[in-house]
Amino acid sequence: MRFATYLHEGVVSAGVVSDAGVHALPGTTVLDLVRSGLPTALAAGEQALEGPALPLDAVRLLPPLQPPTVRDFVTFEEHVEGVRKSIDGVGGVPERWYAAPTFYFTHPFALVGAHDDVAVPPGSQRFDFELEVAAVLGADLSSPTPEQAREALFGYTVLNDWSARDLQAAEMQVSLGPAKGKDSATTLGPWLVTADELEQYRDAEGFLALDMRVTVNGQLIGQDLLSNMGWPFEELVVYAGRGTRLLAGDVLGSGTCGNGGCLAELWGRDGDAAPPPLQVGDVVEMTVEGIGTIRNQVVAGLDLPPTPRARQRSRARTRT
């Protein structure tokens, strides 16, 4: 089943998507449905499907839910290899990458919908996309087992981790981040597909073998399989929950796929000549098999003054 959050005539609603369009689920949100558990959510969706539908072209699709947190992992070896060369000039994959599925926290209130415009971050000249799939948890967990983690996976959506590569490269010289290079926008959408819908794609090793593709202005830039992740999603959940608490509705990104899942990978592998950084007017479209398509246009961002440099202080320990 496909759950969506949408705007129609100024009203934000939750709904379930069919071939006819989106059927309203009044009095609830998609996050509420996720927290209620998959069986309850599916029952509510079945009931909503008996009602009328709005055509999808009559609504604005918003991010499917407002998650408590968004963790973004880096699980594709090919992506690490190319981007590392692009960002810090060092080739290869660090040995530490193989030891654990590293992630960072991104901005849960900077999410944008499947067809929303995305502004270039202030001061960036090297704007990039990142093609990912995100899993959504359907239960609270703490230090879960792999079996508990698998049972808690409510569903999946497409994620575009928009990235200002020049800002990212600068801030990571301080050995912290990414931060401002990543927090301007993250696309989630077009809806949340329940986990049962994608079981048909699970391979013998437990990975979801979904085709992933990204185009810029209609030109194919990247294509990969989600099953090329270094860890399956339940192992990401286990690592994220080690010694801490996860909440129903938390989003966990797969990290960017390889083979052109972002421009920086190609820059690191082939040099800066092509493809160029994203420009105002470019249209980025991502399609993941079994989930759907998101399509965003790049627009001009704010022209802000430069950030002031740090004031070098005396390090005095007493007031003068």
VODREN-136311 format. One record per residue (C-alpha): residue in one letter; z, y, x. Coordinates in pm, 1 decimal, decimal comma. Each point is the difference from the previous one (the first is absolute). Example, Ala and Ser with C-alpha at 12.3 -4.5 7.8 and 13.67 -1.06 7.14 Angstrom:
residues 2
["A" [780,0 -450,0 1230,0]]
["S" [-66,0 344,0 137,0]]
This chain:
residues 320
["M" [0,0 0,0 0,0]]
["R" [-73,5 355,2 111,5]]
["F" [264,8 267,2 -60,8]]
["A" [-91,4 367,9 35,4]]
["T" [153,9 344,4 -27,1]]
["Y" [-235,3 259,8 -144,2]]
["L" [-24,7 356,2 -124,4]]
["H" [-163,8 68,4 -337,4]]
["E" [7,4 333,9 -180,9]]
["G" [289,7 118,8 214,6]]
["V" [216,3 -308,1 -58,7]]
["V" [87,2 -255,5 269,0]]
["S" [13,3 -358,4 -130,2]]
["A" [23,1 -356,4 119,4]]
["G" [-264,5 -244,6 -110,0]]
["V" [-168,8 -331,5 51,3]]
["V" [-368,4 -7,0 93,5]]
["S" [-262,8 -222,4 -160,7]]
["D" [-379,2 5,2 -4,6]]
["A" [27,2 233,7 -299,7]]
["G" [210,0 258,9 184,7]]
["V" [371,5 75,8 23,6]]
["H" [243,1 -102,9 -274,7]]
["A" [315,3 210,3 -27,7]]
["L" [347,0 -138,4 68,5]]
["P" [214,8 264,9 -172,3]]
["G" [358,6 73,0 94,6]]
["T" [-11,8 -149,2 347,5]]
["T" [-134,6 49,1 350,6]]
["V" [-167,6 -243,3 235,5]]
["L" [308,8 18,2 221,7]]
["D" [212,1 -100,2 -301,1]]
["L" [-233,5 -295,0 -60,7]]
["V" [21,9 -105,2 364,6]]
["R" [378,8 14,3 -14,0]]
["S" [3,4 -208,0 -318,9]]
["G" [-158,4 -294,6 183,3]]
["L" [-344,3 -154,4 -19,6]]
["P" [50,7 -215,8 -315,3]]
["T" [130,2 295,8 -201,9]]
["A" [-273,8 229,7 130,5]]
["L" [-273,9 -250,0 -81,9]]
["A" [135,0 -41,9 -354,5]]
["A" [-0,6 377,2 -49,4]]
["G" [-353,2 17,1 133,8]]
["E" [-125,1 -271,7 -233,7]]
["Q" [141,2 189,5 -295,6]]
["A" [-160,3 325,3 114,1]]
["L" [-340,7 -168,3 30,7]]
["E" [3,2 -49,5 -378,0]]
["G" [-9,0 378,0 -46,9]]
["P" [-279,8 255,7 43,4]]
["A" [-140,0 93,0 341,8]]
["L" [-100,5 328,5 158,4]]
["P" [-317,8 -15,4 210,7]]
["L" [85,5 27,0 368,4]]
["D" [-233,4 296,7 40,6]]
["A" [212,4 189,1 -255,1]]
["V" [320,5 -15,2 207,8]]
["R" [115,6 99,6 347,6]]
["L" [143,9 -295,3 188,0]]
["L" [320,8 92,3 181,6]]
["P" [172,7 -212,0 264,7]]
["P" [98,4 -319,8 -184,7]]
["L" [373,3 63,9 48,1]]
["Q" [249,5 228,6 171,8]]
["P" [159,2 -230,1 258,9]]
["P" [349,3 49,8 143,3]]
["T" [-140,9 -43,0 351,7]]
["V" [-332,2 -60,8 172,4]]
["R" [-5,0 -204,5 320,4]]
["D" [-328,8 -30,3 183,8]]
["F" [-42,1 -287,4 245,6]]
["V" [-249,9 -58,4 280,1]]
["T" [-106,6 -363,4 -35,5]]
["F" [-365,7 -14,8 109,2]]
["E" [-40,8 -72,0 371,3]]
["E" [-353,6 141,9 14,7]]
["H" [118,5 329,6 -147,9]]
["V" [282,0 31,3 255,1]]
["E" [-240,1 -65,0 285,4]]
["G" [-245,4 272,9 -98,9]]
["V" [241,5 265,6 -123,9]]
["R" [230,4 -29,3 299,6]]
["K" [-292,7 84,3 226,1]]
["S" [-97,7 290,4 -225,2]]
["I" [347,9 150,5 -37,6]]
["D" [158,1 -41,7 344,0]]
["G" [-290,2 -114,3 217,7]]
["V" [150,1 -341,3 78,8]]
["G" [-198,0 -312,3 -81,6]]
["G" [121,5 -337,5 -119,1]]
["V" [278,7 -104,3 -236,6]]
["P" [361,5 48,2 116,1]]
["E" [191,6 -326,8 29,9]]
["R" [270,8 140,5 -226,2]]
["W" [-246,7 9,8 -290,5]]
["Y" [-3,2 -379,9 -13,1]]
["A" [379,9 -22,9 -22,6]]
["A" [53,9 160,6 -341,8]]
["P" [-195,3 178,6 -276,1]]
["T" [73,1 363,3 87,7]]
["F" [-4,2 264,6 -275,4]]
["Y" [74,3 366,2 -61,5]]
["F" [116,4 181,7 -313,4]]
["T" [-251,4 234,1 -160,6]]
["H" [40,5 268,3 -267,7]]
["P" [53,6 -155,7 -348,1]]
["F" [-56,9 335,2 -171,9]]
["A" [-335,5 71,3 166,6]]
["L" [-182,8 -272,2 -192,7]]
["V" [-333,1 82,3 -164,2]]
["G" [-206,9 -180,5 -260,8]]
["A" [-309,9 -212,5 30,5]]
["H" [-246,5 285,2 -55,1]]
["D" [198,4 307,6 105,1]]
["D" [-125,1 246,6 260,1]]
["V" [173,9 -17,3 339,0]]
["A" [49,5 313,4 210,3]]
["V" [-35,8 10,5 377,6]]
["P" [350,2 50,2 150,0]]
["P" [58,3 347,8 145,6]]
["G" [-122,7 25,5 359,0]]
["S" [-173,5 -339,1 11,6]]
["Q" [-352,1 -43,6 136,3]]
["R" [5,7 -381,4 16,9]]
["F" [66,4 -119,0 -355,4]]
["D" [-26,0 -373,1 -66,6]]
["F" [40,5 -264,8 -270,8]]
["E" [174,7 -337,9 25,6]]
["L" [-95,2 -295,4 -220,9]]
["E" [301,2 -208,7 -106,9]]
["V" [148,7 -212,6 -276,2]]
["A" [355,8 66,9 -116,8]]
["A" [243,8 -246,0 -154,5]]
["V" [258,6 112,9 -255,8]]
["L" [338,7 -167,8 -25,7]]
["G" [123,5 -112,4 -340,2]]
["A" [366,3 -62,4 86,1]]
["D" [285,9 141,1 205,3]]
["L" [48,9 -198,6 320,3]]
["S" [226,2 -6,6 304,6]]
["S" [-77,4 -214,7 306,9]]
["P" [-225,8 -222,4 -211,1]]
["T" [-138,7 -341,9 89,9]]
["P" [-380,1 -42,7 4,0]]
["E" [24,9 -184,4 -333,4]]
["Q" [197,0 284,4 -159,9]]
["A" [-245,1 251,0 143,2]]
["R" [-300,7 -185,6 -143,2]]
["E" [161,2 -20,1 -344,6]]
["A" [75,9 374,3 10,9]]
["L" [-362,4 110,1 55,5]]
["F" [-93,0 161,2 -330,2]]
["G" [-354,1 111,8 79,9]]
["Y" [-249,9 176,8 221,7]]
["T" [-197,7 323,2 15,3]]
["V" [-246,7 170,7 236,7]]
["L" [150,0 245,7 250,7]]
["N" [-175,2 269,9 204,5]]
["D" [230,9 128,8 272,3]]
["W" [-169,2 335,4 71,5]]
["S" [61,1 98,2 362,9]]
["A" [-32,1 319,5 203,8]]
["R" [-69,5 -164,9 334,5]]
["D" [38,6 312,9 212,5]]
["L" [339,3 81,1 -152,3]]
["Q" [103,8 -364,8 32,1]]
["A" [-97,1 -21,4 366,9]]
["A" [189,3 319,7 84,5]]
["E" [326,5 -89,8 -173,5]]
["M" [6,9 -356,9 131,9]]
["Q" [16,7 136,9 355,7]]
["V" [366,7 59,4 -83,7]]
["S" [34,5 -377,4 -67,8]]
["L" [79,1 64,8 -364,3]]
["G" [-213,0 -22,9 -308,5]]
["P" [-255,7 -3,5 -144,5]]
["A" [118,8 280,1 -227,5]]
["K" [-213,8 309,4 -76,9]]
["G" [-308,7 -193,2 103,1]]
["K" [56,2 -223,9 -302,8]]
["D" [196,6 171,9 -276,2]]
["S" [-261,0 222,1 -165,5]]
["A" [-140,1 -264,4 -239,1]]
["T" [-6,1 -372,7 -72,1]]
["T" [-228,8 -137,0 -268,8]]
["L" [129,0 -285,8 -216,1]]
["G" [-214,6 -154,4 -270,3]]
["P" [-190,1 -43,5 -206,2]]
["W" [272,0 -210,7 -165,6]]
["L" [259,8 -264,7 77,4]]
["V" [-138,9 -355,1 -24,6]]
["T" [265,3 -263,8 -64,3]]
["A" [46,0 -263,3 267,6]]
["D" [-106,8 -289,5 -224,2]]
["E" [-351,4 149,3 -23,0]]
["L" [-53,0 -35,4 375,3]]
["E" [134,3 -351,0 58,6]]
["Q" [-354,9 -133,6 -22,0]]
["Y" [-72,4 176,9 331,5]]
["R" [292,9 -150,6 193,7]]
["D" [-112,1 -208,3 300,0]]
["A" [160,3 -308,7 155,6]]
["E" [219,0 212,2 229,4]]
["G" [135,6 210,3 -287,4]]
["F" [-210,6 312,9 58,1]]
["L" [-201,8 177,2 -270,9]]
["A" [-366,7 -19,1 103,5]]
["L" [-114,8 317,6 -176,1]]
["D" [-316,1 182,0 106,6]]
["M" [72,4 364,3 97,1]]
["R" [-268,6 266,6 39,8]]
["V" [-14,5 374,9 63,1]]
["T" [-293,3 239,4 -21,8]]
["V" [-39,3 369,7 85,0]]
["N" [-264,4 179,2 -205,7]]
["G" [-140,2 -338,2 -100,5]]
["Q" [-32,7 -134,7 355,9]]
["L" [193,9 -316,5 79,1]]
["I" [245,9 71,4 282,6]]
["G" [235,6 -297,7 -3,5]]
["Q" [43,3 -350,5 -145,4]]
["D" [269,0 -258,1 60,5]]
["L" [204,3 -272,5 -168,3]]
["L" [361,2 61,9 -94,3]]
["S" [74,5 -349,0 132,8]]
["N" [-47,9 136,1 354,5]]
["M" [352,7 143,7 -19,4]]
["G" [231,7 -126,4 271,6]]
["W" [272,8 -72,8 -256,7]]
["P" [-23,9 -76,2 -375,8]]
["F" [165,5 242,9 -240,0]]
["E" [312,9 -207,4 -58,1]]
["E" [74,0 16,1 374,2]]
["L" [-36,4 379,5 -13,9]]
["V" [255,4 2,4 -281,1]]
["V" [236,3 -221,9 199,4]]
["Y" [-20,6 228,6 304,7]]
["A" [37,1 320,1 -204,7]]
["G" [308,7 -144,5 -169,0]]
["R" [179,6 -125,5 312,2]]
["G" [354,0 135,4 -19,2]]
["T" [-88,1 258,0 -264,0]]
["R" [-87,0 44,5 -366,5]]
["L" [-341,6 3,3 -164,2]]
["L" [-54,3 123,5 -356,4]]
["A" [-231,6 -105,7 -278,6]]
["G" [-299,2 232,9 15,6]]
["D" [3,9 36,0 378,5]]
["V" [-353,5 11,1 145,4]]
["L" [-91,7 -186,4 318,8]]
["G" [-340,2 77,4 152,2]]
["S" [-191,1 -266,3 189,3]]
["G" [-105,5 242,1 268,9]]
["T" [-361,1 86,3 65,4]]
["C" [-250,3 -282,6 16,3]]
["G" [-230,2 -51,1 297,8]]
["N" [-375,9 28,8 41,8]]
["G" [-22,6 365,2 -100,0]]
["G" [301,0 25,5 -229,2]]
["C" [43,5 350,2 141,7]]
["L" [-201,7 236,1 217,0]]
["A" [254,0 8,1 283,4]]
["E" [-52,4 -370,0 66,7]]
["L" [-370,4 65,0 45,5]]
["W" [66,3 305,5 218,3]]
["G" [222,5 -208,8 223,8]]
["R" [-254,4 -280,2 20,9]]
["D" [-328,2 193,5 16,8]]
["G" [94,3 357,3 91,4]]
["D" [10,7 317,7 -206,8]]
["A" [-371,4 36,4 -70,8]]
["A" [-10,2 -179,0 -334,5]]
["P" [109,7 -8,6 -267,5]]
["P" [134,8 356,9 11,6]]
["P" [337,1 102,3 -143,8]]
["L" [5,3 57,8 -374,3]]
["Q" [-135,7 335,5 -115,7]]
["V" [48,4 203,5 -315,6]]
["G" [-225,3 -149,6 -267,8]]
["D" [9,8 -357,6 135,3]]
["V" [66,3 -271,4 -257,8]]
["V" [202,4 -302,0 111,8]]
["E" [-24,3 -309,3 -219,2]]
["M" [204,9 -317,3 49,5]]
["T" [-43,3 -327,7 -186,0]]
["V" [227,5 -302,2 25,8]]
["E" [-106,5 -324,4 -164,7]]
["G" [214,8 -93,7 -297,0]]
["I" [167,5 342,2 -14,2]]
["G" [-252,6 281,1 -44,5]]
["T" [-146,6 319,9 144,1]]
["I" [144,4 337,5 97,5]]
["R" [-223,4 299,1 70,4]]
["N" [123,8 332,3 141,6]]
["Q" [-181,3 313,7 111,3]]
["V" [121,3 200,2 300,2]]
["V" [60,0 368,6 -77,2]]
["A" [111,5 298,6 205,9]]
["G" [370,7 27,4 72,6]]
["L" [231,2 293,9 52,6]]
["D" [-57,1 235,6 291,0]]
["L" [352,3 42,2 134,8]]
["P" [130,5 178,8 311,0]]
["P" [72,0 -216,3 304,9]]
["T" [340,7 -157,0 45,3]]
["P" [222,4 205,6 235,4]]
["R" [95,1 -153,8 332,2]]
["A" [358,4 -99,8 76,2]]
["R" [222,1 269,3 146,3]]
["Q" [131,6 -121,2 333,9]]
["R" [373,3 49,3 -8,2]]
["S" [261,7 47,4 273,5]]
["R" [196,4 -316,1 -94,3]]
["A" [318,7 203,5 13,1]]
["R" [304,6 -178,3 -141,6]]
["T" [198,1 310,5 -87,3]]
["R" [-78,1 310,2 -205,6]]
["T" [-64,2 326,1 182,6]]
